[in-house]
Amino acid sequence: MQERYLYEYAVIRVLPVVEREEFINVGIVLFCKNAKYISVKYQLNEARLASFSDELDIHQVKLNLESFEKIAMGAANCGPIAELDVPSRFRWLTAVRSSAIQTSRPHPGITHNLNQTAERLFTELVL
Protein backbone atom coordinates (compact mmCIF):
# COMPACT_ATOMS: atom_id res chain seq x y z
CA MET A 1 0.00 0.00 0.00
CA GLN A 2 1.32 3.43 -0.97
CA GLU A 3 1.95 5.90 1.82
CA ARG A 4 -0.45 8.84 2.04
CA TYR A 5 0.78 12.28 3.04
CA LEU A 6 -1.25 15.01 4.66
CA TYR A 7 0.09 18.28 3.25
CA GLU A 8 -0.61 21.99 3.32
CA TYR A 9 0.01 24.48 0.56
CA ALA A 10 -0.31 28.21 0.04
CA VAL A 11 -0.28 30.28 -3.12
CA ILE A 12 2.48 32.89 -3.36
CA ARG A 13 1.13 36.20 -4.62
CA VAL A 14 2.66 39.46 -5.74
CA LEU A 15 0.69 42.63 -5.04
CA PRO A 16 2.00 45.29 -7.43
CA VAL A 17 0.17 47.99 -5.43
CA VAL A 18 -0.40 46.68 -1.90
CA GLU A 19 -3.10 49.23 -1.08
CA ARG A 20 -5.29 48.06 -3.98
CA GLU A 21 -5.06 44.43 -2.79
CA GLU A 22 -4.91 43.19 -6.39
CA PHE A 23 -2.57 40.26 -6.81
CA ILE A 24 -1.04 37.89 -9.32
CA ASN A 25 -0.36 34.27 -8.38
CA VAL A 26 3.33 33.63 -8.95
CA GLY A 27 4.05 30.42 -7.07
CA ILE A 28 3.22 27.86 -4.43
CA VAL A 29 4.76 26.61 -1.22
CA LEU A 30 3.87 23.03 -0.25
CA PHE A 31 4.66 21.50 3.14
CA CYS A 32 4.29 18.08 4.77
CA LYS A 33 5.17 17.76 8.45
CA ASN A 34 5.48 13.96 8.55
CA ALA A 35 7.79 13.86 5.52
CA LYS A 36 9.73 16.96 6.70
CA TYR A 37 9.09 18.25 3.20
CA ILE A 38 8.83 21.77 1.89
CA SER A 39 8.85 22.90 -1.73
CA VAL A 40 8.69 26.35 -3.31
CA LYS A 41 8.09 26.90 -6.99
CA TYR A 42 7.52 30.27 -8.61
CA GLN A 43 7.57 32.03 -11.95
CA LEU A 44 7.24 35.75 -12.66
CA ASN A 45 5.35 37.12 -15.63
CA GLU A 46 7.06 40.52 -15.73
CA ALA A 47 4.83 41.96 -18.46
CA ARG A 48 1.70 41.06 -16.52
CA LEU A 49 3.10 42.56 -13.31
CA ALA A 50 4.07 45.75 -15.15
CA SER A 51 0.52 46.08 -16.48
CA PHE A 52 -0.68 46.54 -12.89
CA SER A 53 1.90 49.16 -11.96
CA ASP A 54 4.87 50.79 -13.63
CA GLU A 55 6.30 51.61 -10.19
CA LEU A 56 6.83 48.01 -9.07
CA ASP A 57 10.51 47.16 -8.67
CA ILE A 58 10.65 43.79 -10.47
CA HIS A 59 14.31 43.29 -9.52
CA GLN A 60 13.43 43.66 -5.83
CA VAL A 61 10.50 41.27 -6.20
CA LYS A 62 12.87 38.68 -7.72
CA LEU A 63 15.32 39.12 -4.83
CA ASN A 64 12.50 38.75 -2.30
CA LEU A 65 11.20 35.58 -3.97
CA GLU A 66 14.73 34.14 -3.99
CA SER A 67 14.96 34.86 -0.26
CA PHE A 68 11.53 33.28 0.24
CA GLU A 69 12.77 30.12 -1.45
CA LYS A 70 16.08 30.08 0.47
CA ILE A 71 14.27 30.43 3.79
CA ALA A 72 11.90 27.59 2.86
CA MET A 73 14.85 25.36 1.99
CA GLY A 74 16.73 26.26 5.18
CA ALA A 75 19.71 27.64 3.24
CA ALA A 76 22.86 28.34 5.21
CA ASN A 77 23.64 31.99 5.93
CA CYS A 78 20.02 33.00 5.33
CA GLY A 79 19.26 34.20 8.83
CA PRO A 80 17.58 32.75 11.91
CA ILE A 81 14.25 31.96 10.21
CA ALA A 82 15.99 29.60 7.77
CA GLU A 83 17.45 27.74 10.77
CA LEU A 84 14.01 26.84 12.14
CA ASP A 85 12.45 23.40 11.60
CA VAL A 86 10.34 22.82 8.48
CA PRO A 87 6.92 23.42 10.10
CA SER A 88 8.10 26.68 11.67
CA ARG A 89 9.55 27.92 8.37
CA PHE A 90 6.26 27.15 6.60
CA ARG A 91 4.26 28.99 9.29
CA TRP A 92 6.58 32.01 9.03
CA LEU A 93 6.35 32.08 5.23
CA THR A 94 2.56 31.88 5.29
CA ALA A 95 2.01 34.40 8.10
CA VAL A 96 -0.28 37.31 7.27
CA ARG A 97 1.73 40.33 6.15
CA SER A 98 1.27 43.61 4.37
CA SER A 99 3.95 43.56 1.71
CA ALA A 100 4.33 43.12 -2.04
CA ILE A 101 4.76 39.35 -1.56
CA GLN A 102 2.06 37.53 0.36
CA THR A 103 0.57 34.05 0.52
CA SER A 104 -2.95 32.73 0.58
CA ARG A 105 -4.23 31.01 3.68
CA PRO A 106 -2.85 27.46 3.86
CA HIS A 107 -5.05 24.74 2.37
CA PRO A 108 -4.84 21.00 3.26
CA GLY A 109 -4.76 17.95 1.06
CA ILE A 110 -3.76 14.29 0.93
CA THR A 111 -1.45 12.80 -1.67
CA HIS A 112 0.71 9.79 -2.46
CA ASN A 113 3.35 11.90 -4.20
CA LEU A 114 4.37 15.30 -2.82
CA ASN A 115 6.51 16.32 -5.81
CA GLN A 116 3.76 15.54 -8.33
CA THR A 117 1.22 17.40 -6.19
CA ALA A 118 3.47 20.46 -6.02
CA GLU A 119 3.81 20.44 -9.82
CA ARG A 120 0.06 19.97 -10.33
CA LEU A 121 -0.82 22.82 -7.95
CA PHE A 122 1.74 25.09 -9.60
CA THR A 123 0.30 24.36 -13.03
CA GLU A 124 -3.33 24.80 -11.92
CA LEU A 125 -2.88 27.90 -9.76
CA VAL A 126 -0.02 29.81 -11.37
CA LEU A 127 0.50 28.91 -15.02
C-alpha positions, 0 to 999 in steps of 0.5 A: 500500500502506498503511503499517504501524506497530509500536506498543506500548501499556500499560493504565493502572490505578488501585489504590485500595489499593496493598497489596492489588494490586487494580486497575481499568483506567482508560485506555491509553497507546499509543506508536509510535516510527517515527511519533513518536506517543503517545496517552493516553486515560482515564476514571474510574468514581468509583463503582466506585473508591469501592467498593474503598476509601472512603479513596481521594482521587479528586480526587488520582487525577484530578490525577495522571492529568492529569499523566500525560497532560500528560507523555505529550503533552510539555506545556510547563511540565510538568517535565523528563520531559515534555521528553524524546523520545516513546520516553523519555516512554513508557518513564518512564510505563510504568516499574514503580512502587508507587503508586495509578496504575500501568501494565501491562507494554507489549504490542506490535502492528501497525496501519495506523491508530494513532488507531483502534487506540487507540480500539479498545484503550480500548473493549476494555480499559477501557469 
